[in-house]
C-alpha cells in the first residue's frame, strides 16, 4: 500500500526555489519518493495561492522567475484537492476548536479526511493532537 502524505506549502516551495531555504535534504528525499511513486502526495488547492505568494512576495522573485517556478509546480506529482462543503465544515471546526487560521486548518482538514500524514516545515502552525503531523526535518 502506498503511503499518502499531505504537503504543506512550506515543503513544496523548497522544490521550486531553494533560495534561503533549510531542510533541503529531506525535501529532496520526499520529492524523490514522490517521483518514484513510493508515496502519493496531496495538498489543498489553497497551496497554489500560498506558493505563488511565497515566490512573488516572500522571495521577491521577478515575474519571469515566478512563472518558471509555477510551470514546475503544475508538473509536480501532487494532487491538488479543491475545497468541498464537507472539507470547509471540518476546517471551520478546526479553526474554532484549535485557534488556527483557516489556511492552516485547511491542511489539517484534508489530512484528517484522507487519513494521511501532513508534512510541514512550519510545525508550530500545524499542531493538532489527533491528526498525524510530522516536521519535514523528521521525514525519512
C-alpha positions in Angstrom: 0.0 0.0 0.0 1.3 3.4 -1.0 1.5 6.0 1.8 -0.5 9.2 1.4 1.0 12.5 2.5 -0.4 16.0 2.6 2.3 18.5 1.8 2.3 21.9 3.4 3.2 24.9 1.1 6.4 25.3 3.1 7.6 22.0 1.7 6.6 22.5 -1.9 8.2 25.9 -2.1 11.6 24.2 -1.5 11.2 22.1 -4.7 10.6 25.3 -6.7 13.2 27.7 -5.4 15.8 26.8 -2.7 16.9 30.4 -2.1 17.2 31.0 1.7 15.7 27.6 2.4 16.7 25.0 5.0 16.0 21.3 5.3 16.6 20.7 1.6 17.9 17.1 2.0 14.6 15.8 3.5 12.7 17.8 0.9 14.7 16.3 -1.9 14.1 12.8 -0.5 10.4 13.5 -0.3 10.4 14.6 -3.9 12.4 11.5 -5.0 10.0 9.2 -3.2 7.1 11.0 -4.8 8.5 10.7 -8.3 9.3 7.0 -7.7 5.7 6.5 -6.6 6.7 5.3 -3.1 4.3 7.9 -1.7 1.3 9.8 -3.0 1.1 13.5 -2.3 -1.9 15.8 -1.9 -2.3 19.4 -1.0 -5.4 21.6 -0.7 -6.0 23.8 -3.8 -5.2 26.8 -1.5 -1.5 25.7 -1.5 -1.1 27.0 -5.1 -2.0 30.5 -3.9 0.3 30.3 -0.8 3.1 29.1 -3.0 2.6 31.9 -5.6 2.6 34.4 -2.8 5.8 32.9 -1.2 7.6 33.1 -4.5 6.3 36.6 -5.5 6.2 38.4 -2.2 8.3 36.3 0.2 11.2 35.5 -2.1 10.7 38.6 -4.2 11.3 36.8 -7.5 10.9 38.5 -10.8 7.7 37.7 -12.7 9.6 35.5 -15.2 11.1 33.5 -12.3 7.7 33.1 -10.6 6.2 31.9 -13.9 9.0 29.4 -14.4 8.5 28.1 -10.8 4.7 27.9 -11.3 5.2 25.9 -14.5 7.3 23.4 -12.5 4.6 23.4 -9.7 1.9 22.3 -12.2 4.1 19.5 -13.4 4.8 18.0 -10.0 3.2 14.7 -9.0 0.9 16.3 -6.4 -2.9 16.1 -6.5 -4.4 19.4 -5.5 -7.8 18.9 -3.8 -10.5 21.6 -4.2 -12.3 22.6 -1.1 -15.7 21.0 -0.7 -18.6 21.8 1.5 -17.6 18.9 3.7 -13.9 20.0 3.9 -15.0 23.6 4.6 -17.0 22.4 7.6 -14.2 20.3 9.0 -11.8 23.3 8.5 -14.2 25.6 10.3 -14.4 23.3 13.2 -10.6 23.1 13.5 -10.3 26.9 13.4 -12.8 27.2 16.2 -11.5 24.3 18.4 -7.8 24.9 18.0 -7.4 28.6 17.3 -5.8 28.1 13.9 -6.0 30.2 10.8 -8.4 28.9 8.2 -5.4 28.5 5.9 -3.5 26.2 8.3 -6.7 24.4 9.3 -7.4 23.5 5.7 -4.3 21.4 5.5 -5.2 19.6 8.7 -8.8 19.0 7.5 -7.5 17.4 4.3 -5.1 15.3 6.3 -7.9 14.1 8.6 -10.2 13.5 5.6 -7.7 11.4 3.7 -6.4 9.7 6.9 -2.9 10.8 5.8 0.1 12.4 7.4 0.8 16.1 7.0 4.5 17.0 6.3 5.4 20.6 7.1 8.5 22.7 7.6 6.4 25.0 9.8 5.3 22.7 12.5 4.3 25.4 15.0 1.3 26.3 12.8 0.1 22.8 12.4 -0.2 21.3 15.8 -3.1 19.0 16.5 -3.3 16.1 19.0 -5.4 13.8 16.8 -4.1 14.5 13.3 -0.8 13.0 12.2 1.7 15.8 11.5 5.5 15.4 11.1 8.2 18.0 10.7 10.0 17.9 7.3 13.3 17.6 9.2 12.0 14.2 10.6 11.0 12.9 7.2 12.9 9.7 6.3 
